[in-house]
Amino acid sequence: MYGQAPRGTHAAVKVLVGVAVVVVLVAVVVVWRSATGDADPAAGPAANPAPPAAAPSITPATAASSAPAELATGSWLVSLSGGSGDYLTTDGDFAALSPGQRTAFTVVKGLADASCFSVRAPGGKYLRHYDYRLRFDKSEDAELYRKDATFCPLDDAPAGVVRLRSANYPDYVVHRRGGELYIDKRNGSDAFEADSSFTLEKA
């Protein structure tokens, strides 16, 4: 009959309609999964990388420092403080400071005051002041000698520094004049204090 479409045409239309329906369904599923965040069930959640391990803190080793020596009985090397390298020694009967001689002296309890000290040279003579100058004399059984040969540490000396005053002239301290040693009255100057400051090393 006129105007009737061939049978093949109807079949092709049905196939196209079916394909279109499938495409629409797939698109709907994709859009729905995107909206709900539904990922591929086979794929697990993305693993968060573990934070890097913190590097162990390293504390620098502190060099052990020995405490500065304080005057006590025993055998000592006595030097002028400040790194001059001048050591207490003997020059005949006199006390002297010299960079070339490191003489060990024996420190004992004070001959006139046990809370203070006396200094004995290797030959047995004791350090004493005589006419304000320091010298080494043989021991005498006399009160004046014992007082002249006794020296007391000053409390105001910095750590590691020894300053000595005369036991019987408490306003006078052991003080360097060039390479010689005297007891002198303090004048408060930095130079005087430096020349009256000594350090100790175990002999």
Residue frames as a rotation matrix with the C-alpha (Angstrom) as fourth column:
MET 1
0.589 0.808 0.000 0.00
0.808 -0.589 0.000 0.00
0.000 0.000 -1.000 0.00
TYR 2
0.119 -0.532 0.838 1.17
0.423 -0.737 -0.528 3.54
0.898 0.417 0.137 -0.70
GLY 3
0.297 -0.106 0.949 2.93
-0.606 -0.789 0.102 5.33
0.738 -0.605 -0.299 2.26
GLN 4
0.994 0.039 0.106 3.81
-0.108 0.622 0.776 2.19
-0.036 -0.782 0.622 4.34
ALA 5
0.277 -0.960 0.039 7.45
-0.959 -0.274 0.068 2.12
-0.054 -0.056 -0.997 5.51
PRO 6
0.196 -0.279 -0.940 9.48
-0.367 0.868 -0.334 -0.95
0.909 0.410 0.068 4.74
ARG 7
0.931 0.202 -0.305 9.89
0.150 0.549 0.822 -3.54
0.333 -0.811 0.480 7.54
GLY 8
0.118 -0.973 -0.199 13.68
0.869 0.198 -0.454 -3.03
0.481 -0.119 0.868 7.62
THR 9
-0.288 -0.197 0.937 13.18
-0.044 -0.975 -0.218 0.57
0.957 -0.104 0.272 8.59
HIS 10
0.676 0.615 0.405 11.16
-0.454 -0.085 0.887 -0.33
0.580 -0.784 0.221 11.70
ALA 11
0.776 -0.433 -0.459 13.85
0.589 0.758 0.281 -2.75
0.226 -0.488 0.843 12.87
ALA 12
-0.230 -0.916 0.330 16.62
0.683 -0.393 -0.616 -0.15
0.694 0.083 0.716 12.53
VAL 13
0.003 0.310 0.951 14.61
-0.390 -0.875 0.287 2.39
0.921 -0.371 0.118 14.49
LYS 14
0.922 0.380 -0.078 14.10
-0.105 0.438 0.893 -0.10
0.373 -0.815 0.443 17.34
VAL 15
0.373 -0.866 -0.333 17.84
0.870 0.451 -0.200 -0.81
0.323 -0.215 0.921 17.50
LEU 16
-0.392 -0.534 0.749 18.68
0.301 -0.844 -0.444 2.89
0.869 0.051 0.492 17.63
VAL 17
0.394 0.622 0.677 16.14
-0.503 -0.471 0.725 3.50
0.770 -0.626 0.127 20.38
GLY 18
0.912 -0.069 -0.403 17.59
0.323 0.725 0.608 0.61
0.251 -0.685 0.684 22.41
VAL 19
-0.039 -0.999 0.011 21.13
0.864 -0.039 -0.502 1.92
0.503 -0.010 0.865 22.06
ALA 20
-0.248 -0.001 0.969 20.01
-0.118 -0.993 -0.031 5.40
0.962 -0.122 0.246 23.10
VAL 21
0.781 0.591 0.202 18.34
-0.300 0.072 0.951 4.02
0.547 -0.804 0.233 26.23
VAL 22
0.639 -0.616 -0.461 21.51
0.745 0.644 0.173 2.15
0.190 -0.454 0.870 27.22
VAL 23
-0.324 -0.794 0.515 23.65
0.607 -0.592 -0.531 5.25
0.726 0.140 0.673 26.68
VAL 24
0.111 0.451 0.886 21.28
-0.399 -0.796 0.455 7.34
0.910 -0.404 0.092 28.83
LEU 25
0.944 0.269 -0.194 21.34
0.035 0.502 0.864 4.74
0.329 -0.822 0.465 31.64
VAL 26
0.247 -0.936 -0.249 25.14
0.917 0.309 -0.252 4.61
0.313 -0.167 0.935 31.62
ALA 27
-0.381 -0.367 0.849 25.34
0.215 -0.928 -0.304 8.39
0.899 0.066 0.433 31.75
VAL 28
0.529 0.660 0.533 22.89
-0.417 -0.345 0.841 8.48
0.739 -0.667 0.093 34.68
VAL 29
0.850 -0.254 -0.461 24.96
0.493 0.691 0.528 5.92
0.184 -0.676 0.713 36.61
VAL 30
-0.143 -0.976 0.165 28.20
0.845 -0.207 -0.493 7.84
0.515 0.069 0.854 36.00
VAL 31
-0.215 0.130 0.968 26.63
-0.172 -0.981 0.093 11.12
0.961 -0.147 0.233 37.11
TRP 32
0.796 0.593 0.118 25.14
-0.242 0.133 0.961 9.48
0.554 -0.794 0.249 40.23
ARG 33
0.588 -0.649 -0.483 28.48
0.788 0.594 0.162 7.94
0.182 -0.476 0.860 41.26
SER 34
-0.382 -0.741 0.552 30.25
0.568 -0.660 -0.493 11.22
0.729 0.125 0.673 40.75
ALA 35
0.069 0.510 0.857 27.68
-0.385 -0.779 0.495 13.02
0.921 -0.364 0.142 42.89
THR 36
0.925 0.363 0.116 27.73
-0.253 0.358 0.899 10.48
0.284 -0.860 0.423 45.74
GLY 37
0.134 -0.958 0.254 31.50
-0.991 -0.135 0.013 9.89
0.022 -0.253 -0.967 45.66
ASP 38
0.700 0.138 0.701 30.98
-0.255 0.965 0.064 6.17
-0.667 -0.224 0.710 45.09
ALA 39
-0.060 -0.821 -0.568 34.32
-0.971 -0.083 0.223 5.06
-0.230 0.565 -0.793 43.72
ASP 40
0.105 -0.025 -0.994 35.21
-0.554 0.829 -0.079 1.82
0.826 0.559 0.073 42.17
PRO 41
0.827 0.295 0.478 34.51
-0.558 0.336 0.759 -0.70
0.064 -0.894 0.443 44.98
ALA 42
0.795 -0.572 -0.203 37.57
0.525 0.816 -0.242 -2.69
0.304 0.086 0.949 44.00
ALA 43
-0.120 -0.868 0.482 39.82
0.325 -0.493 -0.807 0.26
0.938 0.060 0.341 44.67
GLY 44
0.185 0.126 -0.975 40.51
0.981 0.029 0.190 0.95
0.053 -0.992 -0.118 48.33
PRO 45
0.979 0.155 -0.130 40.81
0.173 -0.974 0.143 4.44
-0.105 -0.163 -0.981 49.73
ALA 46
0.475 -0.850 0.227 43.99
0.045 -0.234 -0.971 6.19
0.879 0.471 -0.073 48.78
ALA 47
0.487 -0.375 -0.789 46.57
0.864 0.340 0.371 5.54
0.129 -0.862 0.490 51.44
ASN 48
0.955 -0.193 0.225 47.86
-0.220 -0.970 0.105 8.67
0.198 -0.149 -0.969 53.11
PRO 49
0.224 -0.940 -0.257 51.67
0.205 0.304 -0.930 8.68
0.953 0.156 0.261 53.06
ALA 50
0.620 -0.067 -0.782 53.15
0.782 0.138 0.608 8.29
0.068 -0.988 0.138 56.52
PRO 51
0.937 -0.315 0.152 54.82
-0.320 -0.947 0.007 11.44
0.142 -0.055 -0.988 57.80
PRO 52
0.261 -0.916 -0.305 58.59
-0.009 0.314 -0.949 11.24
0.965 0.250 0.074 57.62
ALA 53
0.582 -0.115 -0.805 60.21
0.777 0.369 0.510 10.10
0.239 -0.922 0.304 60.84
ALA 54
0.939 -0.236 0.249 61.61
-0.287 -0.939 0.190 12.98
0.189 -0.250 -0.950 62.79
ALA 55
0.202 -0.947 -0.248 65.37
0.111 0.274 -0.955 13.00
0.973 0.166 0.161 62.82
PRO 56
0.562 -0.017 -0.827 66.68
0.809 0.221 0.545 12.34
0.173 -0.975 0.138 66.32
SER 57
0.881 -0.251 0.402 67.92
-0.271 -0.962 -0.007 15.49
0.388 -0.103 -0.916 67.94
ILE 58
0.313 -0.873 -0.375 71.64
0.753 0.468 -0.462 15.46
0.578 -0.138 0.804 68.56
THR 59
1.000 -0.022 0.007 72.85
-0.020 -0.740 0.672 17.31
-0.010 -0.672 -0.740 71.59
PRO 60
0.376 -0.927 -0.013 76.47
-0.192 -0.063 -0.979 18.37
0.907 0.370 -0.201 71.16
ALA 61
0.477 -0.293 -0.829 78.70
0.798 0.540 0.269 16.92
0.368 -0.789 0.491 73.80
THR 62
0.846 -0.203 0.493 79.93
-0.337 -0.920 0.201 19.46
0.413 -0.337 -0.846 76.27
ALA 63
0.008 -0.929 -0.371 83.59
0.139 0.369 -0.919 19.16
0.990 -0.044 0.132 77.09
ALA 64
0.727 0.200 -0.656 84.09
0.640 0.149 0.754 18.42
0.249 -0.968 -0.019 80.73
SER 65
0.182 -0.659 0.729 85.83
-0.129 -0.751 -0.647 21.30
0.975 0.024 -0.222 82.37
SER 66
-0.100 -0.302 -0.948 87.71
0.865 0.444 -0.233 20.90
0.492 -0.843 0.217 85.57
ALA 67
0.890 0.442 -0.110 87.03
0.425 -0.717 0.553 23.31
0.166 -0.539 -0.826 88.40
PRO 68
0.365 -0.788 0.495 89.68
-0.269 -0.598 -0.755 25.96
0.891 0.142 -0.431 88.95
ALA 69
-0.041 -0.481 -0.876 92.19
0.726 0.588 -0.357 25.01
0.686 -0.651 0.325 91.63
GLU 70
0.771 0.237 0.591 91.85
-0.242 -0.749 0.617 26.65
0.588 -0.619 -0.520 95.03
LEU 71
-0.218 -0.936 0.275 94.69
-0.654 -0.069 -0.753 27.03
0.724 -0.344 -0.597 97.47
ALA 72
0.914 0.379 0.147 95.05
-0.369 0.622 0.690 24.00
0.170 -0.685 0.708 99.72
THR 73
0.230 -0.862 0.451 97.86
-0.646 0.211 0.733 22.06
-0.727 -0.460 -0.509 101.30
GLY 74
0.759 -0.045 0.650 99.93
0.413 0.805 -0.427 20.09
-0.504 0.592 0.629 98.82
SER 75
-0.370 -0.929 0.013 102.54
0.479 -0.179 0.859 20.56
-0.796 0.325 0.511 96.12
TRP 76
0.696 0.718 0.006 101.81
0.465 -0.444 -0.766 23.38
-0.547 0.535 -0.643 93.66
LEU 77
-0.542 -0.649 0.533 103.18
0.839 -0.451 0.304 25.32
0.043 0.613 0.789 90.73
VAL 78
0.279 0.599 -0.751 102.29
0.616 -0.711 -0.339 28.98
-0.737 -0.368 -0.567 91.24
SER 79
-0.552 -0.432 0.714 102.04
0.831 -0.354 0.429 31.34
0.067 0.830 0.554 88.27
LEU 80
-0.796 0.287 -0.534 100.95
-0.150 -0.947 -0.285 34.90
-0.587 -0.147 0.796 87.69
SER 81
0.020 0.903 0.430 97.35
0.547 0.350 -0.761 34.89
-0.837 0.250 -0.487 86.48
GLY 82
0.526 0.299 -0.796 96.53
-0.396 -0.742 -0.541 36.04
-0.753 0.600 -0.272 82.95
GLY 83
0.894 -0.105 0.436 98.66
0.379 0.698 -0.608 33.61
-0.240 0.708 0.664 80.95
SER 84
0.708 -0.684 -0.176 101.96
-0.705 -0.698 -0.126 35.46
-0.037 0.214 -0.976 81.19
GLY 85
0.719 -0.434 -0.543 103.80
0.148 0.859 -0.490 32.19
0.679 0.272 0.681 81.84
ASP 86
-0.223 -0.790 0.572 105.70
-0.539 -0.389 -0.747 33.69
0.813 -0.475 -0.338 84.80
TYR 87
0.536 0.365 -0.761 106.09
0.293 0.765 0.574 31.14
0.791 -0.531 0.303 87.61
LEU 88
0.801 -0.244 0.547 107.07
-0.597 -0.401 0.695 31.56
0.050 -0.883 -0.467 91.23
THR 89
0.584 -0.700 -0.412 110.67
0.460 0.703 -0.543 30.49
0.669 0.127 0.732 91.76
THR 90
0.735 -0.426 -0.528 113.73
0.441 -0.292 0.849 31.35
-0.515 -0.856 -0.027 93.82
ASP 91
0.615 -0.644 0.455 116.46
0.182 -0.446 -0.877 33.84
0.767 0.622 -0.157 92.99
GLY 92
-0.617 -0.768 0.171 119.05
-0.146 -0.102 -0.984 33.23
0.773 -0.632 -0.049 95.67
ASP 93
-0.870 0.313 -0.381 117.17
0.464 0.258 -0.848 33.87
-0.167 -0.914 -0.370 98.90
PHE 94
-0.665 0.616 -0.423 114.51
-0.505 -0.788 -0.353 35.97
-0.551 -0.021 0.835 97.22
ALA 95
-0.007 0.764 0.645 111.17
0.521 0.554 -0.650 35.06
-0.854 0.331 -0.402 95.69
ALA 96
-0.675 -0.246 -0.695 110.93
-0.434 -0.630 0.644 35.82
-0.596 0.737 0.319 92.00
LEU 97
0.559 0.790 0.254 108.74
-0.095 0.365 -0.926 35.30
-0.824 0.493 0.279 88.94
SER 98
-0.499 -0.780 -0.378 110.38
-0.577 -0.026 0.816 33.73
-0.646 0.625 -0.437 85.91
PRO 99
0.485 0.699 -0.525 109.05
-0.858 0.262 -0.442 32.31
-0.171 0.665 0.727 82.62
GLY 100
0.055 -0.574 -0.817 111.83
-0.702 0.560 -0.440 29.73
0.710 0.598 -0.372 82.44
GLN 101
-0.896 -0.431 -0.109 111.57
-0.204 0.618 -0.759 28.01
0.395 -0.658 -0.641 85.82
ARG 102
0.237 0.970 -0.048 108.63
-0.520 0.168 0.837 25.95
0.821 -0.173 0.544 87.06
THR 103
-0.805 -0.592 0.019 109.44
-0.276 0.346 -0.897 25.23
0.525 -0.728 -0.442 90.70
ALA 104
0.156 0.855 -0.495 107.12
0.268 0.446 0.854 23.09
0.951 -0.266 -0.160 92.82
PHE 105
-0.668 -0.289 0.686 106.41
-0.518 -0.481 -0.707 24.52
0.534 -0.828 0.172 96.27
THR 106
-0.510 0.471 -0.720 104.83
0.656 0.754 0.028 22.79
0.556 -0.458 -0.694 99.24
VAL 107
-0.296 0.529 0.796 101.87
-0.507 -0.793 0.338 24.57
0.810 -0.303 0.503 100.79
VAL 108
-0.597 0.078 -0.798 101.21
0.630 0.662 -0.407 23.77
0.497 -0.746 -0.444 104.47
LYS 109
0.580 0.788 -0.208 98.90
0.727 -0.385 0.569 25.12
0.368 -0.481 -0.796 107.13
GLY 110
0.494 -0.365 0.789 99.95
-0.144 -0.930 -0.339 28.55
0.858 0.054 -0.512 108.30
LEU 111
-0.365 -0.745 -0.558 102.76
0.523 0.332 -0.785 28.59
0.771 -0.578 0.268 110.84
ALA 112
-0.996 -0.005 0.086 101.00
-0.062 -0.647 -0.760 31.36
0.060 -0.762 0.645 112.77
ASP 113
-0.244 0.970 0.011 97.38
-0.781 -0.190 -0.595 30.65
-0.575 -0.154 0.803 111.80
ALA 114
-0.713 -0.075 0.697 96.10
0.127 0.964 0.234 27.21
-0.690 0.255 -0.678 110.78
SER 115
0.403 0.898 0.174 93.27
0.436 -0.022 -0.900 28.79
-0.804 0.438 -0.401 108.75
CYS 116
0.705 -0.291 -0.647 95.89
-0.642 -0.649 -0.408 30.39
-0.301 0.703 -0.644 106.49
PHE 117
0.928 -0.351 0.121 98.93
0.366 0.811 -0.455 28.97
0.062 0.467 0.882 104.66
SER 118
0.361 -0.899 -0.246 102.70
-0.512 -0.412 0.753 28.93
-0.779 -0.146 -0.610 104.55
VAL 119
0.957 -0.067 -0.284 104.83
-0.247 0.334 -0.910 28.13
0.156 0.940 0.303 101.50
ARG 120
0.442 -0.826 0.351 107.95
-0.209 0.285 0.935 25.97
-0.872 -0.487 -0.046 101.68
ALA 121
0.398 -0.429 -0.811 110.64
-0.916 -0.139 -0.377 25.87
0.049 0.893 -0.448 99.00
PRO 122
0.730 -0.112 -0.674 112.33
-0.122 0.949 -0.291 22.59
0.673 0.295 0.679 97.94
GLY 123
-0.284 -0.951 -0.125 115.29
0.042 0.118 -0.992 23.31
0.958 -0.287 0.007 100.25
GLY 124
-0.139 0.310 -0.940 113.07
0.919 0.393 -0.006 23.61
0.368 -0.865 -0.340 103.33
LYS 125
-0.944 -0.196 -0.267 113.08
0.283 -0.895 -0.344 27.41
-0.172 -0.400 0.900 103.63
TYR 126
-0.025 0.998 -0.056 109.78
0.913 0.000 -0.408 29.24
-0.407 -0.062 -0.911 104.06
LEU 127
-0.297 0.082 0.952 108.44
0.610 -0.750 0.254 32.17
0.735 0.656 0.173 102.09
ARG 128
0.153 0.322 -0.934 108.25
0.915 -0.404 0.010 35.25
-0.374 -0.856 -0.357 104.31
HIS 129
0.649 -0.020 0.760 108.26
0.366 -0.868 -0.336 39.00
0.667 0.496 -0.556 104.00
TYR 130
0.188 -0.657 -0.730 111.19
0.885 -0.209 0.417 40.96
-0.426 -0.725 0.541 105.34
ASP 131
-0.564 -0.284 -0.775 111.30
0.072 -0.952 0.296 44.71
-0.822 0.112 0.558 104.86
TYR 132
0.205 0.872 -0.444 108.22
-0.579 -0.258 -0.773 44.18
-0.789 0.416 0.452 102.61
ARG 133
-0.091 -0.270 -0.959 110.11
-0.959 0.284 0.011 42.03
0.269 0.920 -0.285 100.10
LEU 134
0.860 0.434 0.270 109.37
-0.484 0.861 0.159 38.30
-0.164 -0.267 0.950 99.84
ARG 135
-0.142 -0.948 -0.284 112.26
-0.893 0.247 -0.378 35.94
0.428 0.200 -0.881 100.45
PHE 136
0.706 0.278 -0.652 112.96
-0.050 0.937 0.346 32.37
0.707 -0.211 0.675 101.60
ASP 137
-0.134 -0.719 0.682 114.51
-0.864 -0.253 -0.436 31.95
0.486 -0.648 -0.587 105.04
LYS 138
-0.653 -0.169 -0.738 115.27
0.148 0.927 -0.344 28.99
0.743 -0.334 -0.580 107.27
SER 139
0.418 0.890 -0.180 112.65
0.301 0.051 0.952 28.21
0.857 -0.452 -0.246 109.86
GLU 140
-0.725 -0.574 0.381 113.02
-0.146 -0.413 -0.899 30.05
0.673 -0.707 0.215 113.16
ASP 141
-0.183 0.645 -0.742 111.32
0.891 0.428 0.152 29.33
0.416 -0.633 -0.653 116.46
ALA 142
-0.903 -0.082 -0.421 110.09
0.256 -0.891 -0.376 32.89
-0.344 -0.447 0.826 116.76
GLU 143
0.005 0.999 -0.051 106.59
0.614 -0.043 -0.788 34.34
-0.789 -0.027 -0.613 116.68
LEU 144
0.161 0.016 -0.987 107.60
-0.492 -0.866 -0.094 37.15
-0.856 0.500 -0.132 114.32
TYR 145
-0.828 -0.504 -0.245 109.04
-0.472 0.392 0.789 34.65
-0.302 0.770 -0.563 111.84
ARG 146
-0.693 0.609 0.385 105.89
0.602 0.783 -0.155 32.52
-0.396 0.125 -0.910 111.93
LYS 147
0.294 0.828 -0.477 103.69
0.334 -0.556 -0.761 35.57
-0.895 0.065 -0.441 111.32
ASP 148
-0.099 -0.417 -0.904 105.94
-0.695 -0.621 0.363 36.85
-0.713 0.663 -0.228 108.53
ALA 149
-0.923 -0.349 -0.163 105.72
-0.366 0.661 0.655 33.42
-0.121 0.664 -0.738 106.87
THR 150
-0.512 0.822 0.249 101.91
0.634 0.557 -0.536 33.12
-0.580 -0.117 -0.806 107.02
PHE 151
-0.928 0.238 -0.286 99.61
-0.369 -0.693 0.619 34.30
-0.051 0.681 0.731 104.22
CYS 152
-0.434 0.866 0.249 95.82
0.237 0.377 -0.895 34.24
-0.869 -0.329 -0.369 104.01
PRO 153
-0.680 0.240 0.693 93.65
0.722 0.059 0.689 34.00
0.124 0.969 -0.214 100.85
LEU 154
-0.850 0.445 -0.281 91.47
-0.369 -0.885 -0.284 37.00
-0.375 -0.138 0.917 100.05
ASP 155
-0.341 0.815 0.469 87.77
0.426 0.579 -0.696 36.26
-0.838 -0.038 -0.544 99.67
ASP 156
0.436 0.596 -0.674 87.23
-0.256 -0.636 -0.728 38.77
-0.863 0.490 -0.125 96.86
ALA 157
-0.650 -0.717 -0.250 89.41
-0.476 0.129 0.870 36.95
-0.592 0.685 -0.426 94.31
PRO 158
0.167 0.701 -0.693 87.63
-0.985 0.155 -0.081 35.68
0.051 0.696 0.716 91.16
ALA 159
0.828 0.195 0.526 87.10
-0.258 0.965 0.050 31.94
-0.497 -0.177 0.849 90.70
GLY 160
0.798 -0.557 0.232 90.34
0.586 0.622 -0.520 30.17
0.145 0.551 0.822 89.88
VAL 161
0.183 -0.723 0.666 92.46
0.011 -0.676 -0.737 33.08
0.983 0.142 -0.116 91.12
VAL 162
0.438 -0.145 -0.887 94.42
0.886 0.239 0.398 33.25
0.155 -0.960 0.233 94.38
ARG 163
0.194 -0.402 0.895 95.26
-0.119 -0.915 -0.385 36.52
0.974 -0.032 -0.225 96.10
LEU 164
0.215 -0.235 -0.948 97.19
0.857 0.512 0.067 36.45
0.469 -0.826 0.312 99.38
ARG 165
0.615 -0.058 0.786 97.48
-0.323 -0.928 0.185 38.95
0.719 -0.368 -0.589 102.19
SER 166
-0.548 -0.834 -0.066 100.05
-0.155 0.178 -0.972 39.04
0.822 -0.522 -0.227 104.93
ALA 167
0.106 0.589 -0.801 98.85
0.733 0.498 0.463 37.52
0.672 -0.636 -0.379 108.21
ASN 168
-0.038 -0.180 -0.983 100.42
0.930 -0.367 0.032 40.27
-0.367 -0.913 0.181 110.34
TYR 169
-0.785 -0.043 -0.618 99.92
-0.133 -0.963 0.235 43.11
-0.605 0.267 0.750 107.82
PRO 170
-0.253 0.757 0.602 96.36
0.615 0.606 -0.504 42.37
-0.746 0.243 -0.620 106.67
ASP 171
0.653 0.481 -0.585 96.14
-0.088 -0.719 -0.689 45.47
-0.752 0.501 -0.427 104.45
TYR 172
-0.093 -0.788 -0.609 99.15
-0.897 -0.199 0.394 44.30
-0.431 0.583 -0.688 102.43
VAL 173
0.831 0.425 0.359 98.94
-0.201 0.831 -0.519 41.68
-0.519 0.359 0.776 99.69
VAL 174
-0.116 -0.851 0.513 101.49
0.406 0.430 0.806 39.68
-0.907 0.302 0.295 97.73
HIS 175
0.860 0.398 -0.320 102.22
-0.024 -0.595 -0.803 41.81
-0.510 0.698 -0.502 94.67
ARG 176
0.319 -0.748 0.582 104.60
0.927 0.373 -0.028 41.67
-0.197 0.549 0.812 91.73
ARG 177
0.695 -0.259 -0.670 107.03
-0.313 -0.949 0.042 44.46
-0.647 0.181 -0.741 91.00
GLY 178
0.071 -0.630 -0.774 108.69
-0.988 0.062 -0.140 43.48
0.136 0.774 -0.618 87.75
GLY 179
0.092 -0.094 -0.991 110.19
-0.218 0.969 -0.113 40.06
0.972 0.226 0.068 88.41
GLU 180
-0.901 -0.427 -0.072 110.26
0.009 0.148 -0.989 40.53
0.433 -0.892 -0.129 92.20
LEU 181
0.089 0.949 -0.301 107.58
0.479 0.224 0.848 39.97
0.873 -0.220 -0.435 94.83
TYR 182
-0.905 -0.264 0.334 106.62
-0.116 -0.602 -0.790 42.23
0.410 -0.754 0.514 97.72
ILE 183
-0.146 0.916 -0.373 103.74
0.987 0.108 -0.120 42.82
-0.069 -0.386 -0.920 100.06
ASP 184
-0.951 -0.113 0.287 102.13
0.180 -0.958 0.222 46.10
0.250 0.262 0.932 99.04
LYS 185
-0.521 0.808 -0.276 99.06
0.098 -0.264 -0.960 48.02
-0.848 -0.527 0.058 100.06
ARG 186
-0.240 0.516 0.822 96.23
0.949 0.304 0.086 47.71
-0.206 0.800 -0.563 97.54
ASN 187
-0.847 -0.078 -0.525 95.52
0.024 -0.994 0.109 50.83
-0.531 0.080 0.844 95.51
GLY 188
0.038 0.999 0.033 92.32
-0.003 0.033 -0.999 49.66
-0.999 0.038 0.005 93.81
SER 189
-0.038 -0.081 -0.996 93.65
-0.925 -0.374 0.066 49.79
-0.377 0.924 -0.061 90.24
ASP 190
0.918 0.389 -0.078 93.08
-0.379 0.803 -0.460 46.98
-0.117 0.452 0.884 87.74
ALA 191
0.364 -0.864 -0.347 96.82
-0.405 0.189 -0.895 46.80
0.839 0.466 -0.281 87.08
PHE 192
-0.422 -0.508 0.751 97.58
-0.888 0.066 -0.454 46.27
0.182 -0.859 -0.479 90.76
GLU 193
0.346 0.638 0.688 94.93
-0.726 0.646 -0.234 43.56
-0.594 -0.419 0.687 91.08
ALA 194
0.895 -0.045 -0.443 96.29
-0.326 0.610 -0.722 41.79
0.303 0.791 0.532 87.99
ASP 195
-0.009 -0.993 -0.116 99.81
-0.409 0.109 -0.906 41.81
0.912 0.039 -0.408 89.45
SER 196
-0.546 -0.103 0.831 98.45
-0.834 0.160 -0.528 40.39
-0.078 -0.982 -0.173 92.71
SER 197
0.547 0.826 0.138 96.54
-0.768 0.560 -0.310 37.50
-0.333 0.063 0.941 91.11
PHE 198
-0.599 -0.800 -0.038 97.95
-0.783 0.574 0.238 33.99
-0.169 0.173 -0.970 90.86
THR 199
0.577 0.720 -0.385 96.82
-0.770 0.637 0.038 30.61
0.273 0.275 0.922 89.57
LEU 200
-0.074 -0.529 0.845 97.73
-0.779 0.560 0.283 27.13
-0.623 -0.637 -0.453 90.75
GLU 201
0.379 0.130 -0.916 98.66
-0.695 0.694 -0.189 23.89
0.611 0.708 0.353 89.05
LYS 202
0.898 -0.067 0.436 99.13
-0.271 0.697 0.664 20.57
-0.348 -0.714 0.607 90.80
ALA 203
0.085 -0.955 -0.283 102.82
-0.996 -0.089 0.003 19.67
-0.029 0.282 -0.959 90.75
